[in-house]
Amino acid sequence: MPIDPDELSPRIKSPEFAFGQDLSHMSEHELAARIAAMEDEIGRCREAIKARQATRSAAAAFFKSAS
């Protein structure tokens, strides 16, 4: 049985929303779901920022004490 090359390529999940997308065709429920997805993503970004800041602070403290 031959292998289909399309089955070998990684599956890329399409984004749930795109900035600047036309909203006129969306229902109230779809718009609320879009806002919830964006708020979840904002929360994820904020957590990533906190992690980066903690790493930077730890590195700064380490190198400050090492000198």
N, C-alpha and C positions, 0 to 999 in steps of 0.2 A: 504494500500500500504506500503510495507516494506521500511525501510530507508537503503540506501546503505552507508556503513561505509566510503567509499572513498569520498562521497559527504560531509561528516562532517569534514574531515581533511583539514587544511588550505592549500591553494594553494601557493606553493613557486615558485616564478618567477625564471626561470633559468637565469644565468648571460648571458649578450650579448656577452661576451668574456671571455676567460680564458688565463691567462698568460702561455706562453710556448706552446700555441696551434700551430699546423702545419699550416703555412700560404701558403704553396705551392698550395693548391687547391682553394684559394680565388682570386676573380677577383679584378681589380683595384678599382672598385666601392665599393666592400665589404671591402677592406683594408682601403679606405678613410672613410667609415662609422665607421669602428672599431676605427680608430684614433680619429674621432669626439666624439665617445662614451667615449673613454678614457680621452680625454681632458675635456669633461663635468664632468666626475668623479673626475678628478684632481681639477677642479674648485670647486666642491662640498666639497672636502676635505680641500681645502684652506679656504673656508668660515667657515667650522667647526673649523679649527684651530684658525681663528680670533675670533670666538665666545668663544672658550675655553680661549684664552689669555685675552679677555675682562673680562670674569668672574673672572679669576685669579687676574687680576689687580684690579678689583673692590673689591674683597675680601681682597687683600693685603692692599689697601688704607683704607678700613673699619677697619681692625684690627690694622693698624698702628695708626690711629686716636683714636681708642678706648683705646690704652695703654698709 
